[in-house]
Amino acid sequence: MRVQTVHAALASLVVIGTAIAGTGLLTVQATAGPPTPQVMDGTAQSTNIAAEAPRGRWDPTTGTGELILDNRSYYTVFQGEDDIEAWRNTDGDVVSGTLLEGESGASEGDLLDLTSSIPADQATGRYSSAELTARVLEPRISQVTLRNQNGVEMGADAAIPTNNPVLVTADWNYVQAEDIQIAVVDQSEGITIEKEVLAASPSDAQAAQLPADFSTTNLSRVTQGLGTTGHNTAYWLLDFTEVDEGAYTLRIEGSDSLTANDAAWTTELSVGEPTAPTETTTALTSTTPQTETTAPATPSTERPSETPTTEAVSPRTPTRSQTSTVSPTQTTTEVDGAGFGLATGLLAGLVVAAVVTLRRL
């Protein structure tokens, strides 16, 4: 009977110990689980239409949307804009059909009708009513710059070697209203070839002209601006390597309705033989042997002194590796040991108690 009683006691101790160890494991696993707070993701924010003025509901890639006006800011709109879906005030009310009167200068006495489009010949200047204000401007391409592969600015009428890519930079004053696009026309055939000559591999000198957050892949995008690249300056790279020599027309204009007068920019390009790149290559080739001849002389003198230094450092490398290996092991023990240490200690105590009991029996 005593033996059976002892066996039963031991079995109970094992069950209790296992349960405690299991609890420790569950506790460790629950503690080690990564937190996943996602409550804030579901927080909704109400929109403030006044903060969206004047083009918060406007798409510059298509030049369409709603325009929002207040009674004091004289938000800018442009001659020739169309596809205006609605005019609103800062309370969100539709005010389409309202007439604004010119205040001074060229616009004095003229009327601005808030309809689906703004006439291309609308007088520029300030307009207002009892509750709304607006300012009409002429849309224009303000600046275009051409740079060769050396990053040097070149004239629009300069001859361009076929193997010398050109970086085109353009700024325009109607950025908020509409993106702009580039077109390259082969004058000999009268066809557009911009998709054939646009490239995305600038030279180092040309890449230095780009903003840090401007991806070079955008250099080959026909349309650029806030709606497409997120930038208020456009950058294109033209590579004429695969086309014939001759005369080409380069044109930059709005991507939708702003394409007339100063809203567009046009020039002619003369693409010719690759003479300049050939001279640059020759100069670099003649310099290269001098660099290569000097380079071996320096290592030949320094090699004897570098060899013992390398051998002396080599034995230290395993020491650093061993230290870095121990760190994760200790960290793992600390993370997983909380539950296991408690469970193991309790279980060991129970086993000792059982052994003492058996000896007394």
C-alpha positions as CSV (number, residue, x, y, z in Angstrom):
1,M,0.0,0.0,0.0
2,R,2.8,2.4,0.9
3,V,4.4,1.8,-2.5
4,Q,1.1,2.6,-4.3
5,T,0.6,5.7,-2.2
6,V,4.1,6.9,-3.1
7,H,3.6,6.2,-6.7
8,A,0.3,8.2,-6.6
9,A,2.1,11.1,-4.8
10,L,4.8,11.1,-7.4
11,A,2.3,11.1,-10.3
12,S,0.5,14.0,-8.7
13,L,3.7,15.9,-8.3
14,V,4.6,15.4,-12.0
15,V,1.1,16.5,-13.1
16,I,1.3,19.6,-10.9
17,G,4.9,20.4,-12.1
18,T,3.9,20.0,-15.8
19,A,0.9,22.3,-15.3
20,I,3.2,24.9,-13.7
21,A,5.7,24.6,-16.5
22,G,3.0,24.8,-19.1
23,T,1.7,28.0,-17.4
24,G,5.2,29.4,-17.5
25,L,5.4,28.7,-21.2
26,L,2.1,30.2,-21.9
27,T,3.1,33.3,-19.9
28,V,6.3,33.7,-21.9
29,Q,4.6,33.3,-25.2
30,A,1.9,35.8,-24.3
31,T,4.5,38.3,-23.2
32,A,6.7,37.8,-26.2
33,G,3.9,38.4,-28.7
34,P,4.4,41.7,-30.7
35,P,1.8,44.4,-29.9
36,T,-0.5,45.3,-32.8
37,P,-2.1,48.7,-32.0
38,Q,-4.2,49.7,-35.0
39,V,-6.9,51.7,-33.3
40,M,-5.7,55.0,-34.8
41,D,-6.0,53.7,-38.3
42,G,-9.7,53.8,-38.1
43,T,-9.9,57.4,-37.0
44,A,-11.8,59.5,-39.5
45,Q,-11.1,63.2,-40.0
46,S,-13.7,65.6,-41.3
47,T,-12.8,67.7,-44.3
48,N,-12.7,71.5,-44.2
49,I,-13.6,72.8,-47.6
50,A,-12.0,76.2,-46.8
51,A,-8.6,74.5,-46.4
52,E,-9.1,72.9,-49.8
53,A,-9.4,76.2,-51.7
54,P,-9.0,76.9,-54.5
55,R,-8.1,73.5,-56.1
56,G,-8.5,70.8,-53.4
57,R,-11.0,69.1,-55.6
58,W,-9.1,69.5,-58.8
59,D,-7.1,67.0,-60.9
60,P,-4.2,68.7,-62.7
61,T,-3.5,65.6,-64.8
62,T,-6.8,66.2,-66.6
63,G,-7.3,69.9,-65.8
64,T,-10.8,69.2,-64.4
65,G,-12.6,69.6,-61.1
66,E,-14.1,72.2,-58.8
67,L,-12.8,75.6,-58.0
68,I,-13.3,77.1,-54.5
69,L,-13.4,80.9,-53.8
70,D,-13.5,83.0,-50.7
71,N,-14.2,86.7,-50.1
72,R,-10.7,87.9,-49.5
73,S,-7.9,85.8,-51.0
74,Y,-8.2,86.4,-54.7
75,Y,-7.3,82.8,-55.7
76,T,-5.7,82.5,-59.1
77,V,-7.5,81.1,-62.1
78,F,-6.2,81.2,-65.7
79,Q,-7.4,82.4,-69.1
80,G,-8.6,79.5,-71.2
81,E,-9.4,77.0,-68.4
82,D,-12.3,74.8,-69.1
83,D,-13.9,71.6,-67.8
84,I,-14.8,73.4,-64.6
85,E,-17.4,71.1,-63.0
86,A,-18.5,73.6,-60.4
87,W,-17.6,76.8,-58.5
88,R,-18.1,76.7,-54.7
89,N,-17.7,79.1,-51.8
90,T,-15.8,78.1,-48.6
91,D,-19.1,76.8,-47.0
92,G,-19.4,74.3,-49.8
93,D,-22.3,76.0,-51.6
94,V,-22.3,75.9,-55.4
95,V,-21.9,79.5,-56.7
96,S,-21.7,78.7,-60.4
97,G,-23.3,81.5,-62.5
98,T,-22.2,84.3,-60.1
99,L,-20.8,87.4,-61.8
100,L,-17.6,89.0,-60.5
101,E,-16.7,92.5,-61.5
102,G,-13.2,93.7,-62.4
103,E,-11.7,96.0,-59.8
104,S,-8.9,97.9,-61.5
105,G,-6.4,97.9,-64.4
106,A,-7.2,95.8,-67.4
107,S,-10.1,94.0,-65.6
108,E,-11.8,97.2,-64.4
109,G,-15.4,97.2,-65.5
110,D,-15.2,93.7,-67.0
111,L,-17.2,90.8,-65.8
112,L,-16.1,87.3,-64.9
113,D,-18.9,84.7,-65.3
114,L,-18.3,81.7,-63.1
115,T,-19.3,79.1,-65.7
116,S,-17.7,75.9,-67.0
117,S,-14.9,77.7,-68.7
118,I,-12.9,81.0,-68.5
119,P,-12.5,82.7,-71.9
120,A,-9.0,82.7,-73.4
121,D,-9.3,86.5,-73.8
122,Q,-10.7,87.2,-70.3
123,A,-9.0,90.4,-69.0
124,T,-6.4,89.7,-66.4
125,G,-6.6,91.2,-63.0
126,R,-8.7,91.1,-59.8
127,Y,-12.5,90.4,-59.7
128,S,-14.9,90.4,-56.8
129,S,-18.5,90.4,-55.7
130,A,-20.1,90.8,-52.3
131,E,-19.0,87.4,-51.2
132,L,-16.3,86.1,-53.7
133,T,-13.0,87.1,-55.1
134,A,-10.7,85.8,-57.9
135,R,-7.6,86.8,-59.9
136,V,-7.3,86.0,-63.6
137,L,-3.8,85.4,-64.9
138,E,-2.4,84.5,-68.3
139,P,-1.0,80.9,-68.4
140,R,2.6,80.7,-69.6
141,I,5.7,78.5,-69.7
142,S,8.0,80.7,-67.7
143,Q,11.4,79.1,-68.4
144,V,12.9,76.3,-70.4
145,T,16.6,75.2,-70.1
146,L,18.6,72.7,-72.2
147,R,21.7,71.1,-70.9
148,N,24.1,68.7,-72.6
149,Q,25.7,65.6,-71.1
150,N,28.3,67.8,-69.3
151,G,25.6,69.8,-67.6
152,V,26.4,72.9,-69.6
153,E,23.4,75.1,-70.6
154,M,23.0,75.3,-74.4
155,G,21.1,77.6,-76.7
156,A,17.8,76.3,-78.1
157,D,19.2,76.7,-81.6
158,A,22.4,74.8,-80.9
159,A,23.4,71.7,-82.9
160,I,22.9,68.5,-80.9
161,P,25.2,65.5,-81.6
162,T,23.2,62.3,-81.9
163,N,25.0,60.6,-79.0
164,N,24.8,63.6,-76.6
165,P,21.6,63.4,-74.6
166,V,19.9,66.7,-73.7
167,L,18.2,67.4,-70.3
168,V,15.2,69.7,-70.7
169,T,13.9,71.6,-67.7
170,A,10.7,73.5,-67.8
171,D,8.8,75.8,-65.3
172,W,5.3,77.0,-65.8
173,N,3.0,79.3,-63.8
174,Y,-0.2,77.2,-64.0
175,V,1.2,74.3,-62.1
176,Q,-1.8,74.0,-59.8
177,A,-4.2,74.1,-62.7
178,E,-2.6,71.7,-65.2
179,D,0.4,69.4,-65.8
180,I,2.5,69.9,-69.0
181,Q,3.6,67.6,-71.7
182,I,6.4,67.4,-74.2
183,A,6.3,66.7,-78.0
184,V,9.1,66.1,-80.4
185,V,8.2,66.3,-84.1
186,D,10.4,64.9,-86.9
187,Q,10.0,67.7,-89.5
188,S,11.0,65.5,-92.4
189,E,8.1,63.2,-91.9
190,G,5.8,65.3,-89.8
191,I,5.3,62.7,-87.0
192,T,5.8,62.9,-83.3
193,I,8.7,60.8,-81.9
194,E,8.9,61.8,-78.3
195,K,8.4,58.2,-77.1
196,E,11.3,57.1,-79.2
197,V,13.8,59.7,-77.9
198,L,12.7,60.0,-74.2
199,A,15.3,58.3,-72.0
200,A,15.9,57.7,-68.3
201,S,19.7,57.5,-68.0
202,P,21.2,60.9,-67.4
203,S,24.9,61.6,-67.1
204,D,26.3,62.4,-63.6
205,A,26.3,66.1,-64.5
206,Q,22.7,66.0,-65.7
207,A,21.6,64.0,-62.6
208,A,23.1,66.7,-60.4
209,Q,20.5,69.1,-61.8
210,L,17.6,67.0,-60.5
211,P,15.9,67.3,-57.1
212,A,17.0,64.6,-54.6
213,D,13.6,63.1,-54.5
214,F,13.1,63.1,-58.3
215,S,13.2,59.6,-59.7
216,T,15.2,59.3,-63.0
217,T,12.4,57.0,-64.3
218,N,10.3,60.2,-64.6
219,L,12.7,61.6,-67.2
220,S,10.9,59.5,-69.8
221,R,7.4,60.5,-68.8
222,V,5.7,62.6,-71.5
223,T,3.4,64.4,-69.0
224,Q,4.8,65.8,-65.8
225,G,3.6,68.0,-62.9
226,L,1.9,67.8,-59.6
227,G,-0.6,65.3,-60.8
228,T,1.9,62.9,-62.3
229,T,5.4,63.3,-60.7
230,G,4.4,65.5,-57.7
231,H,6.9,68.2,-58.8
232,N,6.3,71.7,-59.9
233,T,9.2,71.6,-62.4
234,A,9.4,69.2,-65.3
235,Y,12.5,67.3,-66.4
236,W,12.9,65.3,-69.6
237,L,15.9,63.5,-71.1
238,L,16.1,63.4,-74.9
239,D,18.4,60.9,-76.5
240,F,18.7,61.1,-80.3
241,T,21.0,58.1,-80.7
242,E,18.4,55.9,-82.5
243,V,17.0,58.6,-84.9
244,D,18.3,60.2,-88.1
245,E,20.1,63.5,-88.3
246,G,18.0,66.4,-89.2
247,A,15.6,69.1,-87.9
248,Y,13.1,68.4,-85.1
249,T,10.5,70.6,-83.4
250,L,10.4,70.6,-79.6
251,R,7.1,71.8,-78.1
252,I,6.0,72.0,-74.4
253,E,2.4,72.8,-73.5
254,G,-0.4,72.1,-71.0
255,S,-1.7,68.6,-71.0
256,D,-5.4,69.6,-71.5
257,S,-6.7,73.0,-72.4
258,L,-3.8,75.4,-71.7
259,T,-2.0,75.1,-75.1
260,A,-2.2,78.5,-76.7
261,N,-0.1,81.6,-76.7
262,D,2.5,81.7,-73.9
263,A,1.0,78.6,-72.3
264,A,3.1,76.7,-74.8
265,W,6.8,76.9,-75.8
266,T,8.3,75.8,-79.1
267,T,11.8,75.7,-80.6
268,E,13.7,73.9,-83.4
269,L,16.5,71.4,-82.7
270,S,19.2,70.5,-85.2
271,V,20.5,67.0,-84.6
272,G,23.9,66.3,-86.3
273,E,27.0,64.1,-86.3
274,P,28.5,63.0,-83.0
275,T,31.7,65.1,-83.3
276,A,31.9,66.5,-79.8
277,P,31.5,63.2,-77.9
278,T,34.4,61.7,-80.0
279,E,36.8,64.4,-78.9
280,T,35.8,63.9,-75.2
281,T,36.4,60.2,-75.5
282,T,39.9,60.7,-77.0
283,A,40.9,63.1,-74.1
284,L,39.8,60.6,-71.5
285,T,41.6,57.7,-73.3
286,S,44.9,59.7,-73.3
287,T,44.6,60.4,-69.6
288,T,43.8,56.8,-68.6
289,P,47.3,55.3,-69.2
290,Q,48.9,57.9,-66.9
291,T,46.6,57.0,-64.1
292,E,47.2,53.3,-64.6
293,T,51.0,53.7,-64.8
294,T,51.1,55.7,-61.5
295,A,48.8,53.3,-59.7
296,P,51.0,50.2,-59.7
297,A,54.1,52.1,-58.4
298,T,52.3,53.1,-55.1
299,P,51.1,49.6,-54.1
300,S,54.5,48.1,-54.9
301,T,56.1,50.2,-52.3
302,E,53.4,49.9,-49.7
303,R,52.7,46.1,-50.0
304,P,55.5,44.9,-47.6
305,S,54.3,47.3,-44.8
306,E,50.6,46.4,-45.4
307,T,51.2,42.6,-45.2
308,P,52.2,42.4,-41.5
309,T,49.4,44.7,-40.6
310,T,46.9,42.5,-42.2
311,E,48.3,39.4,-40.5
312,A,48.3,41.1,-37.1
313,V,44.6,42.1,-37.5
314,S,43.5,38.7,-38.8
315,P,43.6,36.9,-35.3
316,R,41.4,39.6,-33.8
317,T,38.6,38.9,-36.3
318,P,37.5,35.5,-34.7
319,T,37.4,37.2,-31.3
320,R,34.9,39.8,-32.5
321,S,32.9,37.1,-34.2
322,Q,32.7,35.1,-31.0
323,T,31.6,38.1,-29.0
324,S,28.8,38.9,-31.5
325,T,27.7,35.3,-31.4
326,V,27.3,35.2,-27.6
327,S,25.1,38.3,-27.5
328,P,22.1,36.8,-29.3
329,T,22.4,33.6,-27.2
330,Q,22.2,35.6,-23.9
331,T,19.4,37.7,-25.2
332,T,17.4,34.6,-26.2
333,T,17.9,33.1,-22.7
334,E,16.6,36.3,-21.0
335,V,13.5,36.5,-23.2
336,D,12.5,32.8,-23.0
337,G,13.9,32.1,-19.5
338,A,11.2,33.9,-17.4
339,G,8.6,31.1,-17.6
340,F,11.0,28.2,-17.9
341,G,13.2,29.3,-14.9
342,L,10.2,29.5,-12.6
343,A,8.7,26.2,-13.8
344,T,12.1,24.4,-13.6
345,G,12.7,25.6,-10.0
346,L,9.3,24.5,-8.8
347,L,9.6,21.1,-10.5
348,A,13.0,20.5,-9.0
349,G,11.7,21.3,-5.5
350,L,8.9,18.9,-5.9
351,V,11.2,16.1,-7.1
352,V,13.5,16.6,-4.1
353,A,10.6,16.5,-1.7
354,A,9.4,13.3,-3.4
355,V,12.8,11.7,-3.0
356,V,13.0,12.6,0.7
357,T,9.6,11.1,1.3
358,L,10.6,7.9,-0.4
359,R,13.7,7.5,1.8
360,R,11.7,7.9,4.9
361,L,9.3,5.2,3.8
